[in-house]
Amino acid sequence: MKLHHYDIVRQEDNKSATWLEAVSDLNTAECRIQELVSLWPGEFQVVDQQSHQIIARVNGLPNHGEPVVDPQRVR
């Protein structure tokens, strides 16, 4: 059985994203994004490497020095 792997990317603008790392499961991806948002606010996405579909999206925006995290599963 082939395992799914996921890429974590940071959306830079409407046309570009920066690849950050690959992980083996969604829970790991979402935990890692929570860590990233606390250091680097912005929009992060989890992309299925096989289908190239965005699986989850997290918007972390600064709010008085604390990130506001809104995790959203796309599927």
Backbone as a chain_set.jsonl record, in Angstrom:
{"seq": "MKLHHYDIVRQEDNKSATWLEAVSDLNTAECRIQELVSLWPGEFQVVDQQSHQIIARVNGLPNHGEPVVDPQRVR", "coords": {"N": [[0.841, -1.177, 0.0], [0.589, 2.156, -0.9], [1.735, 4.977, 0.781], [0.348, 8.152, 1.6], [1.844, 11.287, 1.256], [2.515, 14.578, 2.411], [2.903, 17.996, 1.538], [4.051, 20.956, 3.092], [3.312, 24.244, 2.609], [3.874, 27.773, 2.301], [1.772, 30.361, 1.57], [2.584, 32.98, -0.456], [1.63, 35.094, -2.06], [-1.083, 35.776, -4.348], [-0.191, 34.287, -6.5], [2.071, 32.77, -5.905], [3.825, 30.362, -3.875], [5.754, 29.144, -1.123], [7.59, 26.259, -0.731], [7.992, 24.358, 2.197], [8.382, 21.972, 3.789], [8.099, 18.341, 3.849], [5.764, 15.968, 5.103], [4.489, 12.962, 6.712], [1.848, 12.554, 7.505], [-1.46, 13.962, 8.101], [-2.004, 14.968, 10.701], [0.553, 15.479, 11.751], [1.335, 17.434, 9.927], [-0.496, 19.525, 10.467], [0.131, 20.092, 13.145], [2.764, 20.956, 12.84], [2.392, 23.228, 11.267], [1.052, 24.848, 13.099], [3.177, 25.41, 14.828], [4.843, 26.825, 13.043], [3.243, 29.079, 12.405], [3.268, 30.463, 14.802], [5.743, 31.607, 14.749], [5.967, 32.779, 12.278], [3.716, 34.477, 10.949], [0.982, 34.035, 8.674], [-0.486, 32.573, 5.683], [-0.718, 29.143, 5.542], [-0.517, 26.015, 3.839], [-1.559, 22.62, 3.398], [-0.605, 20.233, 1.16], [-1.531, 17.531, -0.805], [0.783, 15.262, -1.965], [0.393, 13.392, -3.96], [-2.092, 13.905, -5.339], [-1.942, 16.615, -5.673], [-3.682, 18.393, -4.534], [-5.008, 20.925, -2.372], [-5.272, 20.182, 0.928], [-5.623, 21.093, 3.53], [-5.827, 24.237, 5.233], [-4.312, 26.922, 6.94], [-4.719, 29.963, 8.486], [-2.772, 32.251, 9.932], [-2.679, 35.101, 11.65], [-1.137, 38.078, 12.835], [-1.95, 39.347, 16.059], [-1.811, 41.604, 18.241], [0.75, 40.662, 18.856], [0.273, 37.957, 19.251], [-0.455, 35.004, 17.434], [-3.379, 34.457, 15.473], [-5.055, 31.619, 14.909], [-6.66, 29.807, 12.455], [-7.568, 26.922, 11.691], [-8.45, 24.979, 8.844], [-9.926, 22.367, 7.285], [-9.869, 21.39, 3.972], [-11.088, 19.37, 2.514]], "CA": [[0.0, 0.0, 0.0], [1.349, 3.397, -1.003], [1.37, 5.982, 1.773], [0.25, 9.538, 1.153], [2.721, 12.248, 1.898], [1.961, 15.917, 2.283], [3.829, 19.126, 1.552], [3.633, 22.167, 3.789], [3.74, 25.417, 1.853], [3.409, 29.08, 2.792], [1.265, 31.176, 0.466], [3.243, 34.285, -0.436], [0.669, 36.01, -2.667], [-2.068, 35.019, -5.128], [0.427, 33.499, -7.56], [3.243, 31.984, -5.518], [3.908, 29.753, -2.548], [7.085, 28.638, -0.805], [7.59, 24.929, -0.148], [8.757, 24.36, 3.441], [8.803, 20.628, 4.151], [7.164, 17.246, 3.609], [5.444, 15.153, 6.279], [3.834, 11.716, 6.315], [0.427, 12.481, 7.848], [-2.111, 15.262, 8.289], [-1.849, 15.469, 12.069], [1.899, 16.047, 11.842], [1.333, 18.667, 9.133], [-1.22, 20.58, 11.168], [0.921, 20.482, 14.324], [3.927, 21.702, 12.371], [1.916, 24.544, 10.846], [0.796, 25.621, 14.324], [4.487, 25.907, 15.266], [5.311, 27.827, 12.084], [2.424, 30.29, 12.526], [3.675, 31.215, 15.991], [6.984, 32.306, 14.422], [5.917, 33.384, 10.954], [2.298, 34.576, 10.599], [0.634, 34.009, 7.262], [-1.324, 31.45, 5.27], [-0.006, 27.902, 5.265], [-1.379, 25.006, 3.244], [-1.102, 21.233, 3.32], [-0.889, 19.781, -0.191], [-1.33, 16.099, -1.042], [1.801, 15.118, -2.995], [-0.089, 12.535, -5.04], [-3.153, 14.543, -6.131], [-1.612, 18.045, -5.772], [-4.821, 19.143, -4.011], [-4.859, 21.521, -1.052], [-6.05, 19.377, 1.861], [-5.93, 21.918, 4.707], [-5.317, 25.607, 5.159], [-4.283, 27.603, 8.236], [-4.417, 31.392, 8.415], [-2.283, 32.776, 11.199], [-2.459, 36.532, 11.505], [-0.72, 38.685, 14.09], [-2.975, 40.051, 16.829], [-1.133, 42.062, 19.469], [1.883, 39.79, 19.123], [-0.131, 36.557, 19.316], [-1.103, 34.596, 16.191], [-4.745, 33.944, 15.475], [-4.975, 30.457, 14.041], [-7.955, 29.332, 12.015], [-7.352, 25.749, 10.847], [-9.594, 24.644, 8.016], [-9.736, 21.241, 6.37], [-10.502, 21.72, 2.714], [-11.935, 18.241, 2.144]], "C": [[0.889, 1.244, 0.0], [0.823, 4.411, 0.012], [1.27, 7.35, 1.111], [1.271, 10.35, 1.922], [2.204, 13.631, 1.554], [3.073, 16.95, 2.323], [3.203, 20.251, 2.359], [4.203, 23.336, 2.998], [3.195, 26.674, 2.519], [3.015, 29.895, 1.587], [1.873, 32.56, 0.574], [2.33, 35.379, -0.989], [-0.284, 35.162, -3.496], [-1.443, 34.067, -6.137], [1.576, 32.613, -7.109], [3.148, 31.483, -4.085], [5.329, 29.224, -2.372], [6.946, 27.278, -0.145], [8.478, 24.96, 1.095], [9.264, 22.978, 3.819], [7.735, 19.614, 3.792], [6.988, 16.459, 4.899], [4.623, 13.95, 5.823], [2.362, 11.628, 6.67], [-0.123, 13.871, 8.155], [-1.95, 15.824, 9.691], [-0.486, 16.112, 12.27], [1.953, 17.377, 11.097], [0.657, 19.801, 9.896], [-0.492, 21.027, 12.436], [2.115, 21.34, 13.917], [3.525, 23.11, 11.927], [1.619, 25.418, 12.054], [2.103, 26.211, 14.857], [4.967, 27.029, 14.357], [4.561, 29.143, 12.223], [2.853, 31.123, 13.73], [4.952, 32.023, 15.741], [6.874, 33.174, 13.177], [4.462, 33.469, 10.506], [2.082, 34.597, 9.094], [-0.289, 32.846, 6.964], [-0.444, 30.266, 4.903], [-0.999, 26.888, 4.73], [-0.717, 23.646, 3.328], [-1.556, 20.718, 1.961], [-0.572, 18.293, -0.301], [-0.344, 15.948, -2.191], [1.301, 14.312, -4.195], [-1.094, 13.258, -5.938], [-2.886, 16.031, -6.406], [-2.783, 18.933, -5.338], [-4.478, 19.738, -2.652], [-5.818, 20.785, -0.129], [-6.488, 20.204, 3.074], [-5.261, 23.268, 4.537], [-5.374, 26.202, 6.559], [-3.892, 29.048, 7.988], [-4.001, 31.856, 9.793], [-1.921, 34.229, 11.016], [-2.061, 37.134, 12.835], [-1.858, 39.47, 14.739], [-2.351, 40.418, 18.169], [-0.008, 41.105, 19.849], [1.546, 38.314, 19.203], [-0.8, 36.162, 18.012], [-2.536, 34.147, 16.427], [-4.77, 32.82, 14.46], [-6.379, 29.963, 13.735], [-7.744, 28.12, 11.109], [-8.623, 25.393, 10.087], [-9.22, 23.477, 7.121], [-10.518, 21.553, 5.103], [-11.445, 20.611, 2.282], [-13.016, 18.015, 3.145]], "O": [[1.818, 1.361, 0.799], [-0.378, 4.666, 0.089], [2.014, 7.662, 0.181], [1.517, 10.109, 3.104], [1.539, 13.828, 0.537], [4.057, 16.798, 3.047], [1.992, 20.471, 2.318], [5.406, 23.413, 2.75], [2.18, 26.633, 3.214], [3.822, 30.104, 0.681], [1.698, 33.24, 1.585], [2.273, 36.475, -0.433], [-0.291, 33.939, -3.356], [-2.103, 33.13, -6.587], [2.02, 31.766, -7.884], [2.5, 32.077, -3.223], [6.012, 28.9, -3.343], [6.269, 27.143, 0.875], [9.576, 25.514, 1.065], [10.443, 22.816, 4.136], [6.604, 19.977, 3.469], [7.923, 16.301, 5.683], [4.125, 13.915, 4.697], [1.675, 10.724, 6.194], [0.619, 14.815, 8.426], [-1.778, 17.032, 9.857], [-0.38, 17.171, 12.89], [2.55, 18.338, 11.581], [1.184, 20.912, 9.96], [-0.498, 22.213, 12.765], [2.433, 22.33, 14.576], [4.246, 24.074, 12.186], [1.906, 26.615, 12.033], [2.141, 27.365, 15.286], [5.442, 28.06, 14.833], [5.171, 30.211, 12.167], [2.805, 32.352, 13.683], [5.214, 33.005, 16.435], [7.585, 34.168, 13.03], [4.011, 32.609, 9.75], [2.907, 35.117, 8.342], [-0.814, 32.208, 7.877], [0.454, 30.371, 4.067], [-2.171, 26.888, 5.108], [0.508, 23.526, 3.33], [-2.744, 20.759, 1.64], [0.518, 17.851, 0.063], [-0.598, 16.45, -3.286], [1.745, 14.535, -5.321], [-0.964, 13.229, -7.161], [-3.528, 16.63, -7.269], [-2.859, 20.096, -5.735], [-3.746, 19.131, -1.87], [-7.026, 20.761, -0.366], [-7.596, 20.03, 3.581], [-4.28, 23.422, 3.81], [-6.354, 26.018, 7.281], [-2.869, 29.329, 7.364], [-4.808, 31.848, 10.723], [-0.968, 34.557, 10.309], [-2.597, 36.739, 13.87], [-2.623, 40.161, 14.066], [-2.367, 39.627, 19.111], [0.167, 40.777, 21.023], [2.456, 37.486, 19.222], [-1.643, 36.909, 17.514], [-2.856, 33.539, 17.448], [-4.53, 33.048, 13.274], [-7.182, 29.73, 14.638], [-7.738, 28.263, 9.886], [-9.729, 25.493, 10.619], [-8.311, 23.58, 6.297], [-11.687, 21.934, 5.159], [-12.509, 20.894, 1.731], [-13.823, 17.099, 2.986]]}, "num_chains": 1, "name": "protein.A"}
